């Protein structure tokens, strides 16, 4: 039997075992779900001992059923990685009316706007709590709304270096496509090393329930709100990260980063991308990494701003520029415990200079420059992660001997061959 057949058989066997064991727990699930609905306000997360104990039971079940399989199929969802709404791009160079007509016609295809769970709020919430019941030192999460086949080496390196620096952290990937056989195979090198990582299909209706963004989502689902010319997945990713932080807290991260320093001590922090050279005050923030406690007041403000000022035609308007607008209004106000980290924390290299970090040095001075940059990033003490500006670098080769090659080699767990000579 080939390797692929064995993996497929293991996954299918695990799924069958899960169905059998799940029937034993169904009464408990219904009781906990009922408790959740009775108390369903925006704040239920860690205050319920019943939910916490359920998380422990579900984790114990997963461990007993398939410790070596590395994939959680307790709530299996049909694999739809190749034909998702990620491929539904709005037509360009058309009028607003024409674009909205297209959107109304294709609305049924946007699965992400619907709930994949029945009952919605209980299932997604319990799965998240189940994942968090692993004694995580830090809860990290990312959003991936593209097909799993597009998840490549660069994205994997983000997770690889994150867990190298935070080996006891928990990483949740909110993604329909990654909760699949392909996604399991992608994450298997990390799972095999014992890291706590899992992909879960997001439940957008639940995430925005009882938040200012709930009415926005209803407007989009009714076809009466213009989604804009920018791909819907980009703006929904912005929304999901804000809602997830609001309801659960933790650390959100983009998938084009390399981590070099433990950031588990950071709280209620966001990074500046630019500062004024004269005043030293930040001029623009970026939302590629955000660290917040659950229900931090600025998260409510972020969601309110998203819903009230949404513009789907301007890149970044509902993401980094949204964070810049809101923080600019509330920074320093009573009740907002907020830290603005300098660019060196997450954005030490500007997007127009990042290409140099991928190039192999060809002279002695070039080699010295690479060595100095490498030492500065990992030993300078100012940088937690390096944003790689995917739009600028996704087509670049990581040349052997470059700053990127040295960083990846130093901070990888799996250390696959990702360089070109």
C-alpha positions as CSV (number, residue, x, y, z in Angstrom):
1,X,0.0,0.0,0.0
2,X,1.4,3.4,-1.0
3,X,2.1,6.3,1.5
4,X,-0.9,8.3,0.2
5,X,-3.2,5.3,0.6
6,X,-2.0,4.7,4.1
7,X,-2.6,8.4,5.1
8,X,-6.0,8.3,3.5
9,X,-6.9,5.1,5.3
10,X,-5.7,6.5,8.6
11,X,-7.8,9.7,8.2
12,X,-10.9,7.7,7.2
13,X,-10.5,5.3,10.1
14,X,-10.1,8.2,12.4
15,X,-13.3,9.7,11.0
16,X,-15.2,6.5,11.6
17,X,-14.0,6.2,15.2
18,X,-14.9,9.8,15.8
19,X,-18.5,9.2,14.7
20,X,-18.8,6.2,17.1
21,X,-17.3,8.0,20.0
22,X,-19.2,11.2,19.3
23,X,-22.5,9.4,19.9
24,X,-21.4,8.7,23.5
25,X,-20.9,12.4,24.1
26,X,-24.0,13.7,22.3
27,X,-26.0,14.1,25.5
28,X,-23.2,16.1,27.1
29,X,-23.0,18.3,24.0
30,X,-26.7,19.1,24.0
31,X,-26.6,20.0,27.7
32,X,-23.6,22.3,27.2
33,X,-25.1,23.8,24.0
34,X,-28.3,24.5,25.9
35,X,-26.3,26.3,28.6
36,X,-24.6,28.3,26.0
37,X,-27.8,29.5,24.3
38,X,-29.3,30.4,27.7
39,X,-26.3,32.5,28.5
40,X,-25.5,33.6,24.9
41,X,-24.1,37.0,25.2
42,X,-21.0,38.3,23.6
43,X,-18.8,37.5,26.5
44,X,-19.1,33.7,27.2
45,X,-15.6,32.2,26.7
46,X,-13.8,31.1,29.8
47,X,-16.2,31.8,32.6
48,X,-18.2,28.6,32.1
49,X,-16.7,25.6,33.9
50,X,-19.0,23.3,31.9
51,X,-17.5,24.5,28.6
52,X,-14.0,24.2,30.0
53,X,-14.6,20.7,31.1
54,X,-16.1,19.9,27.7
55,X,-13.0,21.2,26.1
56,X,-10.9,18.8,28.2
57,X,-13.1,15.8,27.4
58,X,-13.0,16.6,23.6
59,X,-9.2,16.9,23.7
60,X,-8.8,13.7,25.6
61,X,-11.1,12.0,23.1
62,X,-9.0,13.2,20.2
63,X,-5.8,12.1,21.8
64,X,-7.2,8.6,22.5
65,X,-8.7,8.2,19.1
66,X,-5.8,9.2,17.0
67,X,-2.7,10.6,18.6
68,X,-0.6,9.8,15.7
69,X,-3.1,11.0,13.0
70,X,-2.6,14.6,14.0
71,X,-5.9,15.7,12.6
72,X,-9.1,16.6,14.5
73,X,-12.2,15.3,12.7
74,X,-14.6,15.4,15.5
75,X,-16.9,17.6,13.5
76,X,-16.1,16.5,10.0
77,X,-16.9,19.0,7.2
78,X,-17.0,18.1,3.6
79,X,-13.8,19.0,1.8
80,X,-14.4,21.9,-0.6
81,X,-10.9,23.2,-1.1
82,X,-10.9,23.5,-4.9
83,X,-14.2,25.1,-5.5
84,X,-14.6,27.7,-2.8
85,X,-15.9,31.3,-2.9
86,X,-12.2,32.4,-2.9
87,X,-12.3,32.1,-6.7
88,X,-15.4,34.3,-7.0
89,X,-13.7,37.6,-7.9
90,X,-16.0,40.7,-8.6
91,X,-15.9,41.9,-12.2
92,X,-13.6,44.9,-12.7
93,X,-14.3,48.1,-14.6
94,X,-18.1,47.9,-14.2
95,X,-20.6,50.2,-12.5
96,X,-21.7,49.8,-8.9
97,X,-25.1,48.6,-10.1
98,X,-23.5,45.9,-12.4
99,X,-21.2,44.7,-9.6
100,X,-24.1,44.4,-7.2
101,X,-26.2,42.5,-9.7
102,X,-23.2,40.1,-10.1
103,X,-22.9,39.8,-6.4
104,X,-26.6,39.0,-5.8
105,X,-26.5,36.3,-8.5
106,X,-23.5,34.7,-6.9
107,X,-24.5,35.1,-3.2
108,X,-25.5,31.4,-2.8
109,X,-21.9,30.4,-3.7
110,X,-20.4,32.4,-0.8
111,X,-20.3,29.7,1.8
112,X,-18.3,31.8,4.2
113,X,-21.3,34.1,4.7
114,X,-23.2,31.1,6.1
115,X,-22.8,29.0,9.2
116,X,-21.3,25.5,8.6
117,X,-22.4,24.4,12.1
118,X,-25.8,23.2,13.4
119,X,-26.5,24.6,15.9
120,X,-24.3,27.5,14.8
121,X,-23.1,29.2,18.0
122,X,-22.6,26.0,20.1
123,X,-20.5,24.0,17.7
124,X,-17.9,26.5,16.6
125,X,-17.6,28.0,20.1
126,X,-17.1,24.5,21.7
127,X,-14.5,23.6,19.1
128,X,-12.5,26.7,19.9
129,X,-12.8,26.0,23.6
130,X,-11.8,22.4,23.0
131,X,-8.7,23.6,21.2
132,X,-7.8,26.1,23.9
133,X,-8.1,23.5,26.7
134,X,-4.6,22.4,25.9
135,X,-2.8,24.6,28.5
136,X,-1.6,27.0,25.8
137,X,1.0,29.5,26.9
138,X,-0.2,31.8,24.2
139,X,-3.2,31.6,21.8
140,X,-2.3,32.4,18.2
141,X,-4.6,32.4,15.2
142,X,-4.5,33.1,11.5
143,X,-7.1,33.3,8.8
144,X,-6.8,31.5,5.5
145,X,-9.6,32.0,3.0
146,X,-7.8,30.8,-0.1
147,X,-7.7,27.3,-1.5
148,X,-5.5,24.9,0.5
149,X,-3.5,24.2,-2.7
150,X,-2.3,27.9,-2.6
151,X,-0.9,27.4,0.9
152,X,2.8,27.2,0.1
153,X,6.3,27.1,1.6
154,X,6.3,30.8,2.5
155,X,3.0,30.5,4.5
156,X,4.3,27.3,6.2
157,X,7.4,29.1,7.2
158,X,5.3,31.6,9.1
159,X,3.8,28.8,11.3
160,X,7.1,26.9,11.5
161,X,9.0,29.9,12.9
162,X,6.1,30.9,15.1
163,X,6.2,27.5,16.9
164,X,10.0,27.4,17.0
165,X,9.9,30.6,19.1
166,X,6.7,29.6,21.0
167,X,6.8,25.8,21.3
168,X,4.1,25.7,24.0
169,X,1.8,28.1,22.1
170,X,-1.4,27.0,20.4
171,X,-2.1,27.9,16.7
172,X,-5.6,27.9,15.3
173,X,-6.1,28.4,11.6
174,X,-9.5,29.6,10.7
175,X,-10.0,28.1,7.2
176,X,-12.5,25.9,5.4
177,X,-10.0,24.8,2.9
178,X,-7.3,23.9,5.4
179,X,-9.7,21.7,7.4
180,X,-9.3,19.0,4.8
181,X,-7.1,16.1,3.8
182,X,-4.8,18.4,1.9
183,X,-4.7,20.8,4.9
184,X,-3.8,17.9,7.2
185,X,-0.9,16.9,5.0
186,X,0.4,20.5,4.9
187,X,0.3,20.7,8.7
188,X,1.5,17.1,9.4
189,X,5.2,18.0,9.8
190,X,4.2,20.3,12.7
191,X,1.7,17.9,14.1
192,X,4.2,15.0,14.0
193,X,6.5,17.1,16.2
194,X,3.8,17.5,18.8
195,X,2.9,21.2,18.2
196,X,-0.6,22.3,19.0
197,X,-2.0,23.4,15.7
198,X,-5.4,22.9,14.1
199,X,-7.6,24.2,11.3
200,X,-11.2,25.0,12.0
201,X,-13.8,26.3,9.5
202,X,-14.8,29.8,10.7
203,X,-18.4,30.6,11.6
204,X,-18.8,34.2,10.5
205,X,-22.5,34.6,11.6
206,X,-21.5,33.5,15.1
207,X,-18.4,35.6,15.3
208,X,-20.3,38.8,14.5
209,X,-23.3,38.0,16.6
210,X,-24.0,40.7,19.2
211,X,-21.3,43.0,17.7
212,X,-21.7,46.1,15.6
213,X,-20.7,44.1,12.5
214,X,-23.8,41.9,12.8
215,X,-26.0,44.4,10.8
216,X,-23.2,44.8,8.3
217,X,-23.2,41.1,7.6
218,X,-27.0,41.0,7.3
219,X,-26.8,43.8,4.7
220,X,-24.2,41.9,2.7
221,X,-26.2,38.7,2.8
222,X,-29.3,40.5,1.7
223,X,-27.5,41.7,-1.4
224,X,-28.3,45.4,-0.6
225,X,-24.8,46.4,0.4
226,X,-22.0,47.0,-2.2
227,X,-19.1,44.5,-1.5
228,X,-16.8,46.6,-3.6
229,X,-14.3,45.7,-6.3
230,X,-11.7,44.2,-3.9
231,X,-12.0,40.4,-3.5
232,X,-14.5,39.7,-0.7
233,X,-12.1,37.3,1.0
234,X,-9.7,40.1,1.8
235,X,-12.3,42.2,3.6
236,X,-13.8,39.2,5.3
237,X,-10.4,38.3,6.6
238,X,-10.2,41.7,8.2
239,X,-13.6,41.2,9.8
240,X,-12.9,37.7,11.0
241,X,-9.7,38.7,12.8
242,X,-11.4,41.6,14.6
243,X,-14.4,39.5,15.7
244,X,-12.2,36.6,16.8
245,X,-10.0,38.9,18.9
246,X,-13.1,40.5,20.4
247,X,-14.7,37.2,21.4
248,X,-11.6,35.2,22.4
249,X,-8.6,37.5,22.6
250,X,-5.2,36.3,21.7
251,X,-2.6,37.0,19.0
252,X,-3.7,37.4,15.3
253,X,-1.0,36.9,12.7
254,X,-0.8,37.3,8.9
255,X,0.8,34.4,7.0
256,X,3.7,36.3,5.6
257,X,5.9,36.7,8.7
258,X,9.0,35.2,10.3
259,X,9.2,35.1,14.0
260,X,12.4,35.7,15.9
261,X,11.5,36.6,19.5
262,X,9.1,35.3,22.1
263,X,6.1,37.7,22.3
264,X,4.1,36.0,24.9
265,X,4.5,38.8,27.4
266,X,3.0,41.4,25.1
267,X,-0.6,42.5,25.8
268,X,-3.0,44.9,24.1
269,X,-0.5,45.9,21.5
270,X,-0.4,46.8,17.8
271,X,2.6,47.8,15.7
272,X,3.4,51.1,14.0
273,X,4.5,50.8,10.4
274,X,5.7,54.4,10.1
275,X,6.8,57.1,12.5
276,X,7.5,60.8,11.9
277,X,11.3,61.3,12.0
278,X,11.0,64.6,13.7
279,X,8.2,64.1,16.3
280,X,8.9,60.3,16.7
281,X,5.1,59.8,16.8
282,X,3.6,57.0,14.8
283,X,1.8,58.0,11.5
284,X,0.4,54.7,10.4
285,X,-0.4,51.4,12.0
286,X,-0.5,47.9,10.5
287,X,-2.8,45.0,11.5
288,X,-0.6,42.1,10.4
289,X,-0.1,41.3,14.1
290,X,-2.5,42.3,16.8
291,X,-2.4,41.2,20.4
292,X,-5.5,41.9,22.6
293,X,-7.4,40.7,25.6
294,X,-10.9,39.5,24.9
295,X,-13.5,42.3,24.7
296,X,-10.8,45.0,24.9
297,X,-12.8,48.2,24.2
298,X,-10.9,49.1,21.1
299,X,-11.9,45.9,19.5
300,X,-15.5,46.9,19.8
301,X,-14.5,50.3,18.2
302,X,-12.8,48.4,15.4
303,X,-15.9,46.4,14.6
304,X,-18.1,49.5,14.8
305,X,-15.8,51.4,12.4
306,X,-15.8,48.4,10.0
307,X,-19.6,48.3,9.9
308,X,-20.1,52.1,9.7
309,X,-17.4,53.1,7.2
310,X,-16.9,50.0,5.1
311,X,-15.5,50.6,1.7
312,X,-14.8,47.6,-0.5
313,X,-13.1,49.6,-3.2
314,X,-10.0,50.8,-1.3
315,X,-7.2,48.5,-0.5
316,X,-6.4,48.5,3.2
317,X,-9.3,50.8,4.1
318,X,-10.9,48.1,6.3
319,X,-7.6,46.8,7.6
320,X,-4.5,48.8,8.5
321,X,-6.1,52.1,7.7
322,X,-9.1,51.2,9.9
323,X,-6.7,50.5,12.8
324,X,-4.9,53.8,12.2
325,X,-8.2,55.8,12.2
326,X,-9.6,54.3,15.3
327,X,-6.4,54.3,17.4
328,X,-5.8,57.9,16.4
329,X,-9.2,58.8,17.9
330,X,-8.9,56.9,21.2
331,X,-5.2,56.8,22.1
332,X,-4.6,58.1,25.5
333,X,-8.3,58.1,26.6
334,X,-9.3,56.6,29.9
335,X,-10.1,52.9,29.7
336,X,-7.9,52.2,26.7
337,X,-4.9,50.3,27.9
338,X,-3.0,50.2,24.6
339,X,0.6,49.9,23.6
340,X,1.8,51.1,20.2
341,X,5.0,49.2,19.4
342,X,7.7,50.9,17.2
343,X,8.2,49.7,13.6
344,X,11.2,47.7,14.7
345,X,8.9,45.3,16.5
346,X,7.0,43.8,13.5
347,X,8.0,46.0,10.5
348,X,11.8,46.5,10.7
349,X,12.1,46.4,7.0
350,X,10.0,48.6,4.8
351,X,8.1,47.1,1.8
352,X,10.3,48.9,-0.7
353,X,13.5,47.4,0.8
354,X,12.5,43.9,1.5
355,X,13.7,42.5,-1.8
356,X,17.3,43.0,-0.8
357,X,16.8,40.5,2.0
358,X,16.2,37.8,-0.5
359,X,19.3,38.3,-2.5
360,X,22.5,36.3,-2.3
361,X,25.6,38.5,-1.6
362,X,28.1,38.7,-4.4
363,X,30.8,40.8,-2.8
364,X,32.6,40.9,0.6
365,X,30.7,44.1,1.5
366,X,27.5,42.4,0.6
367,X,28.3,39.4,2.8
368,X,29.1,41.8,5.7
369,X,25.7,43.6,5.1
370,X,23.8,40.2,5.2
371,X,25.6,39.2,8.4
372,X,25.0,42.6,10.1
373,X,21.3,42.5,9.2
374,X,20.9,39.0,10.5
375,X,22.6,39.7,13.8
376,X,20.6,42.9,14.2
377,X,17.3,41.1,13.7
378,X,17.9,38.2,16.0
379,X,20.1,39.7,18.7
380,X,19.2,43.4,18.6
381,X,16.3,42.8,21.0
382,X,13.9,45.1,19.2
383,X,12.2,42.7,16.7
384,X,9.6,40.1,17.5
385,X,8.7,39.3,13.9
386,X,9.6,40.4,10.4
387,X,6.7,41.2,8.0
388,X,7.6,39.9,4.6
389,X,5.2,42.0,2.5
390,X,3.8,39.2,0.5
391,X,2.6,41.3,-2.4
392,X,6.2,42.4,-3.0
393,X,8.0,39.1,-2.2
394,X,5.7,36.2,-3.2
395,X,7.4,35.7,-6.5
396,X,11.0,36.1,-5.3
397,X,13.3,33.2,-4.9
398,X,15.0,32.9,-1.5
399,X,18.6,32.9,-2.6
400,X,21.2,30.8,-0.7
401,X,23.2,33.0,1.7
402,X,20.6,35.8,1.8
403,X,19.3,37.3,5.0
404,X,16.0,35.4,4.5
405,X,17.8,32.1,4.0
406,X,19.8,32.6,7.2
407,X,16.7,33.6,9.2
408,X,14.6,30.6,8.0
409,X,17.4,28.2,8.6
410,X,18.0,29.5,12.1
411,X,14.3,29.5,13.2
412,X,12.8,26.5,11.4
413,X,11.6,23.3,12.9
414,X,11.2,21.3,9.7
415,X,14.0,23.0,7.7
416,X,12.8,22.0,4.3
417,X,14.9,23.1,1.3
418,X,13.5,26.4,0.4
419,X,16.5,28.2,-1.2
420,X,17.7,28.6,-4.7
421,X,21.4,28.7,-5.6
